[in-house]
Amino acid sequence: MPATTTPAQLRARVALAAAVALIALWIGSAFVPAILWAGVVGIAVEPLRLRMLRRWPGRHMLTAGLITLAVVAVVVIPLVIAVTRALVEVEGITHWINDARAHGVPVAAWVANLPVGSTQVSAWWTTHLSTPQGAAEQIARLDMGTIIEKSKSVGHNIVERAVVFAFTVLMLFFIIRDHDAIGAQLTRAIDRAFGDAGLRIGRQITLSVRGTVDGVVLLGLAQGVAMAVLFAFAGVPHPILLGLLAGVGAMVPFGLITIMLIALALLVIKGAVVAAIIVGVIGGTMSFVVDHTAKPALIGGATKLPFVWVLIGIIGGVETVGLLGLFVGPAVMAALVLIWREWVADDPVALTPPSSYSMPD
């Protein structure tokens, strides 16, 4: 005769499971961002995985390997370009500092092109930078100790993020390879714990993450390419590097505007005021159209999430948990809006087609 579970035993089992889960979360807390990143990327590349498996049936290992390598290339190649350019700039800055200490810094040609304050800037420059003594005195004011400490902090952060990235890549490979088994287990677990409502919320979160990747990452990369071309035609220094930074900045609220202001300042310094106006108008218009039409449509379209909730999710998510919040924030808002709609609806089930109760492939 099978043993029965008493209410006290059931409560004890739940308490034990919760305690074990909390301890496991505490032990592995350093790798939670890596697991979440792997999950986000795994959801985003799922359509590609399905297409590849239709082309190569049963080749789960090959599919996972190729997609993982592609993701690594998308991340690493821009980083290599940025680091290479940064090293070149550092070498140039070092040479400039040594030359300034030896010979001073002549008044730059762009000072005369300033729309206001050129006389005052020229006078200050002549007094404090034109002679070797003045330039050396200004350079000596830099807090080298603080700079060295900041450099050590940056180096530590780079190593830490490299470890997290490596673990993310490893987790991503296994998530893609074992997607079907993982999806089936999650579906059963959610169904047992929350029923159909849990499956609908899970589907809403998945669609939100996928839409956010399309609306933030893909549109950001497209904006970066477009800005790099625009910078090159306008004569902005280092157009590829600034275009790369613009692509990354487009994923973060107000990030693209910051990069554009830097590019405009560089053009004004060169005396290319007309080019700066053109870049500002074209870049600003493109950013406005993308941010207020294409991005909300991609992020909120699949989940019918209003634009204001998309904006709150993105900005609030970035403010709370950093870059990962770009994807977590809208997903949480999508789940919240679905819960609210089902709570106030006359027929909650009618909000979601029956075919979507299970987790999407």
Backbone torsions as a table, in degrees:
resi	resn	phi	psi	omega
1	MET	NA	125.4	-175.9
2	PRO	-65.3	143.9	-179.9
3	ALA	-73.2	142.4	178.7
4	THR	-98.0	152.2	179.6
5	THR	-100.2	122.1	179.2
6	THR	-78.8	158.6	177.0
7	PRO	-55.9	-37.6	179.6
8	ALA	-64.8	-41.1	178.4
9	GLN	-65.5	-38.5	179.0
10	LEU	-63.1	-44.1	178.0
11	ARG	-63.7	-39.7	178.7
12	ALA	-65.3	-39.0	178.8
13	ARG	-64.5	-42.7	178.5
14	VAL	-63.4	-43.1	179.3
15	ALA	-62.9	-41.7	178.7
16	LEU	-64.1	-44.5	179.5
17	ALA	-61.9	-42.6	179.2
18	ALA	-63.9	-41.0	179.6
19	ALA	-64.4	-45.0	179.0
20	VAL	-62.5	-41.7	-179.9
21	ALA	-63.7	-42.2	179.6
22	LEU	-65.5	-41.1	178.3
23	ILE	-64.7	-42.1	178.0
24	ALA	-62.8	-40.1	178.6
25	LEU	-65.2	-38.1	178.9
26	TRP	-66.0	-43.5	-179.4
27	ILE	-65.4	-43.2	-176.3
28	GLY	-98.3	20.6	-174.9
29	SER	-60.8	-32.2	-179.6
30	ALA	-65.1	-23.1	-176.4
31	PHE	-103.9	2.2	178.4
32	VAL	-60.3	-45.3	177.0
33	PRO	-58.2	-38.3	179.7
34	ALA	-64.0	-42.0	179.8
35	ILE	-65.6	-42.6	178.8
36	LEU	-64.5	-42.4	177.6
37	TRP	-60.8	-44.2	179.0
38	ALA	-61.3	-40.2	177.6
39	GLY	-64.0	-42.9	179.2
40	VAL	-61.6	-47.9	-179.9
41	VAL	-65.7	-38.9	178.3
42	GLY	-60.1	-41.3	176.7
43	ILE	-65.6	-40.8	-176.5
44	ALA	-65.9	-37.5	-175.0
45	VAL	-92.9	5.7	-177.7
46	GLU	-58.8	-42.7	176.0
47	PRO	-58.8	-39.1	177.6
48	LEU	-64.6	-41.5	179.0
49	ARG	-59.7	-42.7	-179.2
50	LEU	-66.1	-40.1	178.2
51	ARG	-64.5	-40.6	179.8
52	MET	-67.5	-36.9	178.8
53	LEU	-71.0	-30.1	174.3
54	ARG	-67.7	-31.1	178.7
55	ARG	-79.5	-39.0	179.4
56	TRP	-124.5	79.7	-175.8
57	PRO	-58.4	134.4	176.0
58	GLY	79.6	-4.1	-177.5
59	ARG	-91.1	63.2	-177.0
60	HIS	-67.3	-39.2	-179.5
61	MET	-64.6	-45.7	179.7
62	LEU	-63.5	-44.5	179.9
63	THR	-60.4	-46.9	-179.9
64	ALA	-62.4	-41.3	-179.8
65	GLY	-64.3	-45.2	-178.2
66	LEU	-66.3	-43.4	-179.8
67	ILE	-66.0	-41.2	179.3
68	THR	-63.1	-43.0	177.4
69	LEU	-62.4	-39.1	178.5
70	ALA	-63.8	-42.3	178.8
71	VAL	-63.1	-43.3	178.4
72	VAL	-60.4	-43.2	-179.8
73	ALA	-63.2	-41.2	-179.4
74	VAL	-62.4	-33.8	-179.4
75	VAL	-84.6	-44.4	-170.4
76	VAL	-75.3	-41.8	-175.8
77	ILE	-59.4	-49.1	175.9
78	PRO	-60.9	-35.9	178.6
79	LEU	-64.2	-40.9	178.3
80	VAL	-62.3	-42.8	178.2
81	ILE	-61.4	-45.8	-178.1
82	ALA	-64.5	-44.4	-179.3
83	VAL	-65.3	-41.0	179.1
84	THR	-60.4	-46.4	178.8
85	ARG	-65.1	-38.3	-179.9
86	ALA	-63.4	-41.1	178.5
87	LEU	-63.3	-40.2	177.5
88	VAL	-62.7	-43.0	-180.0
89	GLU	-65.2	-40.3	179.0
90	VAL	-61.7	-42.8	177.9
91	GLU	-61.9	-41.1	178.6
92	GLY	-65.8	-39.4	178.6
93	ILE	-65.1	-41.9	178.4
94	THR	-60.5	-44.6	178.3
95	HIS	-62.5	-40.7	-179.0
96	TRP	-64.3	-41.8	179.9
97	ILE	-62.8	-45.0	179.3
98	ASN	-63.2	-41.1	179.7
99	ASP	-67.8	-37.1	179.7
100	ALA	-65.7	-40.1	178.5
101	ARG	-64.4	-32.2	-176.2
102	ALA	-86.2	-36.7	-171.4
103	HIS	-126.6	-5.0	-174.1
104	GLY	81.7	177.8	-178.1
105	VAL	-123.3	110.7	178.4
106	PRO	-63.3	153.8	178.7
107	VAL	-59.8	126.6	-177.0
108	ALA	-69.1	149.2	-177.8
109	ALA	-63.9	-29.5	-175.9
110	TRP	-71.0	-17.0	-179.7
111	VAL	-60.9	-38.9	179.9
112	ALA	-67.0	-20.8	-178.6
113	ASN	-90.4	-1.2	179.4
114	LEU	-63.8	135.1	-178.9
115	PRO	-64.4	-31.0	178.2
116	VAL	-141.2	151.2	172.8
117	GLY	77.0	13.0	-176.9
118	SER	-65.3	-36.7	-179.2
119	THR	-65.4	-44.9	-179.1
120	GLN	-65.9	-43.2	179.5
121	VAL	-63.5	-41.8	179.5
122	SER	-63.0	-41.1	179.8
123	ALA	-65.8	-44.1	179.2
124	TRP	-63.5	-42.3	-179.9
125	TRP	-60.5	-45.8	-178.9
126	THR	-60.9	-38.5	-177.7
127	THR	-73.9	-40.9	-168.7
128	HIS	-106.1	-16.4	-174.5
129	LEU	-127.4	-20.1	-172.7
130	SER	-69.3	-29.9	-178.8
131	THR	-97.9	153.5	177.9
132	PRO	-58.3	-38.4	-179.3
133	GLN	-65.2	-44.7	-179.9
134	GLY	-64.6	-44.1	180.0
135	ALA	-63.5	-42.7	179.5
136	ALA	-62.8	-38.2	179.7
137	GLU	-65.5	-41.8	179.3
138	GLN	-67.2	-39.9	179.3
139	ILE	-66.5	-36.3	-179.5
140	ALA	-65.6	-20.6	179.9
141	ARG	-71.3	-17.5	177.3
142	LEU	-64.4	134.7	179.5
143	ASP	-81.7	91.5	-176.7
144	MET	-64.9	-33.5	178.3
145	GLY	-61.1	-43.7	178.1
146	THR	-64.5	-40.1	179.6
147	ILE	-62.7	-42.2	179.6
148	ILE	-64.6	-42.3	178.9
149	GLU	-63.6	-41.7	177.7
150	LYS	-63.3	-38.3	179.0
151	SER	-63.5	-41.6	177.3
152	LYS	-63.3	-40.8	179.2
153	SER	-63.8	-41.9	178.4
154	VAL	-63.2	-42.6	178.6
155	GLY	-61.2	-41.8	178.1
156	HIS	-63.4	-42.0	179.3
157	ASN	-65.0	-37.2	179.4
158	ILE	-64.2	-44.0	178.8
159	VAL	-63.3	-43.5	-179.5
160	GLU	-62.2	-44.8	-179.4
161	ARG	-69.8	-30.7	176.4
162	ALA	-65.0	-40.2	177.9
163	VAL	-64.8	-44.3	178.7
164	VAL	-62.5	-40.8	179.6
165	PHE	-64.1	-42.8	179.0
166	ALA	-61.1	-42.5	179.0
167	PHE	-68.2	-35.2	176.9
168	THR	-61.7	-43.8	179.1
169	VAL	-62.5	-42.8	178.5
170	LEU	-62.0	-46.9	179.3
171	MET	-63.8	-38.6	-179.3
172	LEU	-61.7	-42.1	-180.0
173	PHE	-58.5	-46.7	-177.8
174	PHE	-71.4	-34.0	177.4
175	ILE	-64.3	-42.3	179.3
176	ILE	-69.6	-43.7	-178.2
177	ARG	-63.8	-41.9	-175.2
178	ASP	-105.9	28.8	-174.3
179	HIS	-57.3	-45.5	-175.8
180	ASP	-62.1	-44.4	179.8
181	ALA	-67.2	-42.7	179.7
182	ILE	-64.2	-43.7	179.3
183	GLY	-62.1	-40.9	179.0
184	ALA	-64.9	-41.8	179.7
185	GLN	-66.4	-43.1	178.3
186	LEU	-63.2	-40.6	179.7
187	THR	-61.9	-45.6	179.1
188	ARG	-63.9	-42.3	-178.5
189	ALA	-64.6	-45.1	180.0
190	ILE	-65.9	-41.0	-179.8
191	ASP	-62.6	-43.8	179.9
192	ARG	-67.2	-35.9	-176.2
193	ALA	-82.5	-40.8	-171.5
194	PHE	-126.8	-9.0	179.7
195	GLY	74.6	-154.6	-176.6
196	ASP	-61.8	-35.3	180.0
197	ALA	-61.0	-40.9	178.2
198	GLY	-64.0	-38.8	178.6
199	LEU	-66.6	-38.4	178.2
200	ARG	-65.7	-40.8	178.1
201	ILE	-65.6	-40.8	177.2
202	GLY	-60.4	-41.3	178.0
203	ARG	-65.0	-40.7	179.3
204	GLN	-62.1	-42.8	179.0
205	ILE	-64.1	-42.7	-179.9
206	THR	-62.2	-46.5	179.2
207	LEU	-63.6	-37.1	179.7
208	SER	-65.7	-44.1	179.5
209	VAL	-61.8	-45.5	-179.4
210	ARG	-64.0	-41.6	178.1
211	GLY	-66.0	-36.0	178.9
212	THR	-67.1	-40.4	177.2
213	VAL	-60.9	-45.4	178.9
214	ASP	-64.3	-42.8	-174.6
215	GLY	-78.8	-27.2	-177.0
216	VAL	-100.5	-55.9	-173.6
217	VAL	-73.2	-55.2	-175.7
218	LEU	-64.9	-44.4	177.3
219	LEU	-66.1	-35.1	177.3
220	GLY	-63.0	-44.7	177.9
221	LEU	-63.1	-40.7	178.3
222	ALA	-63.2	-42.1	177.3
223	GLN	-64.1	-38.1	178.3
224	GLY	-61.8	-43.4	177.8
225	VAL	-62.9	-45.5	-179.0
226	ALA	-63.3	-40.8	179.9
227	MET	-68.9	-35.7	177.1
228	ALA	-61.7	-42.9	177.2
229	VAL	-63.5	-44.9	179.7
230	LEU	-62.4	-43.1	178.7
231	PHE	-62.8	-40.6	-179.1
232	ALA	-63.6	-45.6	-179.9
233	PHE	-66.6	-32.2	-178.2
234	ALA	-81.8	-12.5	179.9
235	GLY	86.0	23.3	177.5
236	VAL	-71.3	135.1	177.4
237	PRO	-61.3	143.6	177.7
238	HIS	52.9	57.3	-175.5
239	PRO	-63.7	-34.6	-178.8
240	ILE	-67.8	-46.0	179.6
241	LEU	-63.3	-45.1	179.6
242	LEU	-67.5	-33.9	175.8
243	GLY	-65.5	-39.5	176.4
244	LEU	-62.6	-45.4	177.9
245	LEU	-65.2	-34.8	177.8
246	ALA	-65.7	-38.9	177.6
247	GLY	-62.7	-42.6	177.0
248	VAL	-68.3	-42.2	-179.6
249	GLY	-64.5	-30.6	179.6
250	ALA	-65.1	-20.4	179.1
251	MET	-80.8	-17.4	-176.6
252	VAL	-111.0	138.7	178.7
253	PRO	-54.7	128.2	177.7
254	PHE	68.6	6.0	179.7
255	GLY	-70.0	-43.1	-179.2
256	LEU	-64.6	-38.9	179.1
257	ILE	-60.5	-39.7	179.6
258	THR	-62.1	-46.0	179.4
259	ILE	-64.9	-38.9	178.4
260	MET	-63.0	-39.9	178.9
261	LEU	-63.6	-37.9	176.4
262	ILE	-63.2	-45.0	179.2
263	ALA	-62.9	-41.4	178.8
264	LEU	-63.9	-40.4	178.4
265	ALA	-62.7	-40.4	178.8
266	LEU	-63.9	-38.5	178.6
267	LEU	-68.3	-41.5	178.8
268	VAL	-63.5	-40.6	178.3
269	ILE	-60.6	-37.1	178.0
270	LYS	-74.3	-11.3	-177.3
271	GLY	91.3	4.4	-179.1
272	ALA	-91.2	70.1	-176.3
273	VAL	-68.4	-41.3	179.9
274	VAL	-61.9	-44.0	178.1
275	ALA	-62.0	-37.7	178.6
276	ALA	-63.6	-41.1	178.8
277	ILE	-63.9	-42.9	-179.7
278	ILE	-63.3	-45.9	178.9
279	VAL	-61.8	-41.1	179.8
280	GLY	-63.8	-43.0	-178.8
281	VAL	-67.8	-50.2	-177.2
282	ILE	-66.2	-48.2	-179.3
283	GLY	-64.1	-42.4	178.7
284	GLY	-64.3	-41.8	178.3
285	THR	-63.4	-45.0	179.0
286	MET	-61.6	-43.8	179.8
287	SER	-63.4	-41.4	-179.6
288	PHE	-64.5	-46.0	-178.4
289	VAL	-63.8	-45.0	-179.3
290	VAL	-64.6	-45.6	-175.2
291	ASP	-69.9	-27.5	-173.9
292	HIS	-108.2	-5.2	178.0
293	THR	-128.2	-65.7	-173.3
294	ALA	-66.1	-46.5	-175.8
295	LYS	-65.4	-49.1	177.3
296	PRO	-61.7	-34.1	179.8
297	ALA	-65.7	-41.7	-179.6
298	LEU	-72.7	-41.4	-176.8
299	ILE	-75.0	-46.7	-174.7
300	GLY	-97.6	-8.8	-175.5
301	GLY	-63.6	-47.8	-176.0
302	ALA	-67.8	-30.2	-176.3
303	THR	-105.9	0.8	-176.6
304	LYS	54.8	42.4	-179.7
305	LEU	-89.6	122.9	179.6
306	PRO	-59.2	152.4	-174.9
307	PHE	-59.3	-38.5	-177.3
308	VAL	-63.0	-35.0	178.7
309	TRP	-74.3	-32.9	173.6
310	VAL	-60.8	-46.2	-178.4
311	LEU	-64.7	-44.1	178.9
312	ILE	-62.3	-42.5	180.0
313	GLY	-62.1	-43.1	-178.1
314	ILE	-69.3	-53.7	-176.6
315	ILE	-66.7	-45.6	179.1
316	GLY	-64.7	-38.1	178.9
317	GLY	-65.0	-44.1	178.6
318	VAL	-64.3	-40.9	-179.8
319	GLU	-65.4	-32.9	-173.6
320	THR	-87.7	-50.4	-173.1
321	VAL	-122.9	14.6	176.7
322	GLY	81.6	-153.5	-174.6
323	LEU	-59.9	-33.2	178.2
324	LEU	-60.7	-26.1	179.6
325	GLY	-65.2	-19.1	174.6
326	LEU	-55.0	-34.0	-176.2
327	PHE	-103.5	-35.7	-179.3
328	VAL	-70.7	-41.3	-177.3
329	GLY	-58.2	-56.9	178.3
330	PRO	-60.5	-33.8	179.3
331	ALA	-64.4	-42.8	178.5
332	VAL	-65.2	-42.4	179.2
333	MET	-64.8	-37.3	178.0
334	ALA	-64.0	-42.1	177.9
335	ALA	-64.9	-42.3	-179.9
336	LEU	-62.5	-44.9	-179.7
337	VAL	-64.0	-39.4	178.4
338	LEU	-64.3	-44.3	178.4
339	ILE	-59.2	-43.6	-179.9
340	TRP	-64.2	-44.5	-179.6
341	ARG	-62.3	-41.1	179.2
342	GLU	-69.6	-31.3	-178.6
343	TRP	-68.4	-38.2	-175.2
344	VAL	-98.2	-6.3	-177.1
345	ALA	-78.9	150.9	175.4
346	ASP	-70.0	-36.7	179.9
347	ASP	-130.7	86.9	-175.3
348	PRO	-56.1	-38.6	-176.6
349	VAL	-64.5	-28.6	-178.2
350	ALA	-67.8	-16.3	179.5
351	LEU	-70.4	-22.6	-177.5
352	THR	-129.6	125.8	179.0
353	PRO	-57.8	145.1	-179.2
354	PRO	-56.3	-31.8	-177.2
355	SER	-67.6	-14.1	-176.3
356	SER	-100.6	9.7	-179.3
357	TYR	-65.6	-36.1	179.2
358	SER	-80.6	159.3	179.3
359	MET	-63.8	140.4	-178.1
360	PRO	-67.1	154.5	177.5
361	ASP	-72.7	NA	NA
